């Protein structure tokens, strides 16, 4: 495809308003990883975060599951922080568990997996950050984790 996929703000806003349980596949226990920033931000805005990472037992105070298939409850959004080539089996699992949305993070693009999800009735967001989109559309831009007080207009 090459071009960045375009999603209208109304669709992204609706997805984030209607879906409050997010399974984050590839959520890292490392504090400075993008997946951790995104999950912590969304949790701070009231979303239920379900970490999915086979190498951790708990992340952000939540039980961590080795795969989507191990999650005992329902999942609305499957937020994918994995390489693009790793996406198809994750999408297959998202379909199996009855997720409503497959969300591939910035830089994660897999057209075949996206089409598989759409054919199964799931909505797809690709090459977008859930944290950035939420902040942009719901006014949380000041809490995006980008203001580290490293640059200031104050005279020293």
Phi and psi in degrees as a GROMACS rama.xvg file:
@    title "Ramachandran Plot"
@    xaxis  label "Phi"
@    yaxis  label "Psi"
@TYPE xy
82.2121  -52.45  UNK-2
-77.5479  150.072  UNK-3
-66.1712  132.953  UNK-4
-66.2689  137.727  UNK-5
-101.084  131.914  UNK-6
-128.075  134.452  UNK-7
-78.5439  151.269  UNK-8
-59.4924  -34.7481  UNK-9
-60.422  -42.0459  UNK-10
-67.0939  -47.3801  UNK-11
-62.2113  -44.6174  UNK-12
-59.6115  -45.559  UNK-13
-61.8328  -46.4677  UNK-14
-57.0007  -45.4847  UNK-15
-74.0658  -24.6427  UNK-16
-77.8527  -40.2673  UNK-17
-83.6142  -20.863  UNK-18
-119.742  113.221  UNK-19
-112.179  -4.33464  UNK-20
-113.113  118.354  UNK-21
-119.813  118.696  UNK-22
-90.2986  120.081  UNK-23
-101.662  102.939  UNK-24
-83.0492  119.889  UNK-25
93.749  15.358  UNK-26
-62.6995  128.263  UNK-27
-94.5865  147.45  UNK-28
-83.8002  -5.34276  UNK-29
-81.036  122.133  UNK-30
-59.8178  -26.0233  UNK-31
-102.85  19.0899  UNK-32
-90.0574  145.425  UNK-33
-55.5796  -37.2904  UNK-34
-61.1865  -38.1497  UNK-35
-67.24  -44.2497  UNK-36
-59.2395  -46.4187  UNK-37
-63.9682  -46.9381  UNK-38
-65.2409  -42.3098  UNK-39
-63.9211  -41.9591  UNK-40
-60.0961  -51.5051  UNK-41
-63.4854  -38.8662  UNK-42
-61.2138  -40.0813  UNK-43
-63.4668  -21.6099  UNK-44
-100.106  17.9198  UNK-45
91.1515  3.70797  UNK-46
-78.3394  144.082  UNK-47
-83.1071  120.561  UNK-48
-103.452  129.738  UNK-49
-118.887  105.931  UNK-50
-69.4062  138.873  UNK-51
-127.107  106.524  UNK-52
-163.247  116.318  UNK-53
-67.2572  -11.9987  UNK-54
-97.6497  4.13985  UNK-55
-130.99  150.829  UNK-56
-96.0752  -30.6505  UNK-57
-151.472  137.822  UNK-58
-140.051  134.25  UNK-59
55.3064  34.089  UNK-60
75.3205  9.85408  UNK-61
-114.126  145.187  UNK-62
-61.6366  133.484  UNK-63
-101.751  134.29  UNK-64
-107.481  145.479  UNK-65
-68.9036  -27.4248  UNK-66
-153.55  166.875  UNK-67
-58.8615  -35.2944  UNK-68
-66.3759  -16.6273  UNK-69
-89.9671  -8.06839  UNK-70
-73.4116  125.647  UNK-71
-74.8036  -25.8241  UNK-72
-105.864  -168.384  UNK-73
-87.0598  155.885  UNK-74
-128.833  133.746  UNK-75
-89.7136  -55.0588  UNK-76
-115.792  132.536  UNK-77
-104.055  107.945  UNK-78
-96.3271  117.035  UNK-79
-105.207  115.834  UNK-80
-111.119  64.0334  UNK-81
-136.809  167.418  UNK-82
-62.9334  149.99  UNK-83
-54.3161  -39.068  UNK-84
-70.8154  -15.7851  UNK-85
-88.8216  -3.22917  UNK-86
-71.9109  -41.0182  UNK-87
-52.3449  -47.2263  UNK-88
-67.4253  -27.0929  UNK-89
-68.6942  -42.1531  UNK-90
-64.1012  -40.9428  UNK-91
-57.5877  -43.8416  UNK-92
-66.5453  -38.2751  UNK-93
-61.2417  -40.4872  UNK-94
-64.8489  -45.2609  UNK-95
-59.0842  -40.6375  UNK-96
-84.9371  -3.18934  UNK-97
79.809  28.0824  UNK-98
-62.4889  158.097  UNK-99
-97.7832  -29.0594  UNK-100
-138.081  138.084  UNK-101
-108.813  122.407  UNK-102
-119.279  113.245  UNK-103
-98.018  125.778  UNK-104
-67.6795  173.515  UNK-105
-49.2599  129.638  UNK-106
84.4147  -7.67009  UNK-107
-98.5236  109.58  UNK-108
-135.625  120.763  UNK-109
-145.625  97.2176  UNK-110
-61.2095  -40.3889  UNK-111
-64.0296  -43.9746  UNK-112
-66.1107  -38.5114  UNK-113
-61.8032  -43.6447  UNK-114
-66.0307  -38.6183  UNK-115
-60.1897  -43.3155  UNK-116
-64.3097  -45.7492  UNK-117
-61.2543  -42.6487  UNK-118
-61.3359  -28.6414  UNK-119
-89.1352  2.06933  UNK-120
93.2841  8.46969  UNK-121
-89.3375  149.251  UNK-122
-81.3423  153.144  UNK-123
-131.119  131.641  UNK-124
-122.936  130.835  UNK-125
-132.733  140.948  UNK-126
62.4236  39.5583  UNK-127
-137.303  150.003  UNK-128
-98.7775  124.805  UNK-129
-60.0855  -37.6643  UNK-130
-67.0248  -47.2898  UNK-131
-63.8761  -44.2964  UNK-132
-64.7637  -42.5003  UNK-133
-62.5848  -47.6304  UNK-134
-60.6411  -41.0886  UNK-135
-67.1851  -41.3403  UNK-136
-91.3335  -20.9086  UNK-137
-120.211  13.4653  UNK-138
78.8951  16.7038  UNK-139
-93.5643  18.2213  UNK-140
-59.2544  -29.643  UNK-141
-72.8406  -12.0149  UNK-142
-113.462  21.9123  UNK-143
-73.7763  -9.92451  UNK-144
87.4198  13.0465  UNK-145
-96.681  -19.3589  UNK-146
-87.3192  101.279  UNK-147
-105.16  10.5285  UNK-148
56.9171  28.4715  UNK-149
-90.904  -24.3833  UNK-150
-120.079  130.822  UNK-151
-142.295  153.465  UNK-152
-89.484  -3.96272  UNK-153
-71.201  140.771  UNK-154
-75.9554  139.061  UNK-155
